[in-house]
Amino acid sequence: MYSTNIDSGHRKPLKDLLSAKVTGVSSYYLKPAGGEITTEIPLINLGDLIDGTINTETVKIARVRNTGKLETDIVQEGDVILTLRGPPFRAAVADNDVAGAAFSANLVGLRCSDKIKPEILAAWFNSSAGQRALAIRAGGSTLMGISLHELLQIEVPVPPMAQQELLIRYLALATEHTRLLKEDQKILDSIFDSIMNAL
């Protein structure tokens, strides 16, 4: 029987667990000069990462400079999108709905190698252990920020692959349960509001 503790097992530097890292678009790309070739693209911002997911309803379309960066530095399904500002630092796994989007410079995309599943990496970053690891390497007092160099040095627990698969199933069930609870809360709030309005 495998443990469901993500923090069990040996650790490796984050840089050894990635096949690629994708940087966000800077203000240079977001403020094109007149006459430059531009394109419109979905742009994921800090506030779009909520409860371990990317809220596609809040992702806005931005007009950006059309350069070679947009051919390489865009989101692929399965990328872990991590905020570089905290606390709390937030992570989410990109699904097909945001594939092809770009993201702001306050975020980084982490493309996992076959050593770790993206769901495990994102869940660990969102856990108290992951938050502590990020905070230790972050600079600043009130609003902390972590550099890409410091981020890549963080030692991440790497459970055996069979345990990772088990954890992913558990995380999927927990995420669905949380979603259903939120839906129930919305219904209850609506009923309560209707009752109060009828007084």
N, C-alpha and C positions, 0 to 999 in steps of 0.2 A: 504494500500500500504506500503510495506516494504522499508526501506532505503537501498541503495546499499553501504553504508558506513560501512566498516568492523569494524572500531573503535567504532561503536555505541554498546550499550548494556553493561552488567556487565562484570567484569573482574575476572579471576581466575589465580592463579599461574600455570605456565606451568606444574609443577609436578602433579597437580590434573587433568590434561587433557590427560594424557598418560596412556596407558596400558603397555608399555615397552619402554625402551631406549636401543639402540644398539651402542656399542662403536666400533671405528675403530681399525684396526690391527696395532700394534706398529712395530718398526724396528726389534724386537725380532722374529716376525713371518716372516718378509720379508727377513731375513738373516739366513736361515737354515744352520746348520753345515753339513759337509760331512757325509754321512751315515744315516742321519735322514730321516724319512718318510715325503715326501712332496706331495703336490698336486698343480695343476694349477687351478686358479680361476680368474674370471674378478675382477679387482680392480679399484674402482671409486676413482679418485683423485680430489683435489681442482679445477683444471682447467677444469674438465669435466662438472661442473655446469655452464651453460650459459643461460641467459635470462629465468630463472625459469624452465629450463629443464635439464635433464642429457643427454649430447651428447654421445650417444652410439658409435658413430664412433671413438671417442677418448679414450674410455675406453680400457685399455690394460689388457692382461692376465699376471698374476704374479705367480711365483712359491713360495709357502709359506709353513711353517711348518704345517703339518696335525695334528691338535689337536682338542680337544672338543670345543674350541672357535668357530671353523668354523661351528659347528652344530647349534650354537645358535646365534652367532653374524653375521648373513648375512641378506641381504636386502630382505624384503618381499614387494610385490606389495602394494602400498598405504603408505609406510613409507615416512616420510618427512626427506630428507637428508639436513643437514644444515652445512655450513662451520663454523668452530670455530675460523677462522682468518678473519680479515677485516681491514679496510672497503674497499669495501662494503662486508657485510656478505651476503651469497647467500643461497637460499633454493629452493628445487625442490621436487616434488612428484615422487617417484619411480614407474615406470610402469612395465608391465610384462617383458619387454625387459631386465631389469637389476635385476629382482628377482633372488636371489641366489648368487649375487655378494657380495664381501666384499668391504670395503672402508678404506681409509687411516686414520691415527690417527688425522688428521686435520678436520675430519668430524664426525658428530654424526647422528645416525638414531633415529627418534622420531616416535613411533607407537601410533597413536591417539586412545583414547577411544571413546565411542559413544557420547561424549559431544561436540566434534568439528570435522569437516571434515578436512582431511589432506590438501585439496586444499585451504581451508580458512587459515589454519595455515601457510602454505608456502607463500601464497600471503601476509599475514600480515607481516611476517618476511622480505619479499622483499620490502614492502612499506616503506615510509619515517618514519612512526610512529614506525614500527618494527625495522628499522635500528637505530633509536634514542634509543629505549629501550635496544637493544643489546649493543650499544656504551657506554651507561651509566654504564653498569655492566662490561664492558670489561676493561682489563688492557693493558698497553703499550701506546706508543705515536704514532709512525709512523705506525707500524704494530700492530694492536690491536688483542688481543686474549681473548676469554671468557672461563672460566672454566665451567665444567658441573654443578657444584654446583650453580654458579651464574646464569647460563642459566635457571635452573629449578625454580628459584625464580621469573623470569620475569612474570609480570601480563599481561595476554593475554585477549583481548576482546573476549567474547563468545556471538555472536548474537543468537537469537532464531533459531531453526533448519529450520523453513520455510524460514527465511531470508538467512541462509547459502545455502540452495538449490538454491535460486534465484541468489545469488552471484556466485555460481559455474557455472551456465549456462552463466552468463555474462562473467566470466573469460575464459570459454571455447571459446566463440565467439571472445573475444579480442585476445586470443592466436592464434586462427586460422587466424584472420585478420592480425596479426603481421607476421605469417609464410608466408602468401600470399604476403604481401608487400616485404618481404625479397627475395622471389622467383622472383617477378617482378624486384627488384633492380638488381639481378644477371643477368637477361635477358637483361636489359638496359645496364649494364656494359659490357656484352658480345658484344652487338650490337655496342656500342661506340668503344670498343677495335678493332672490325673487321673493322670499318670505318677508324680508325687511322692507322691500319696496311695496309690498301689498298692505302694509300696516296703515 
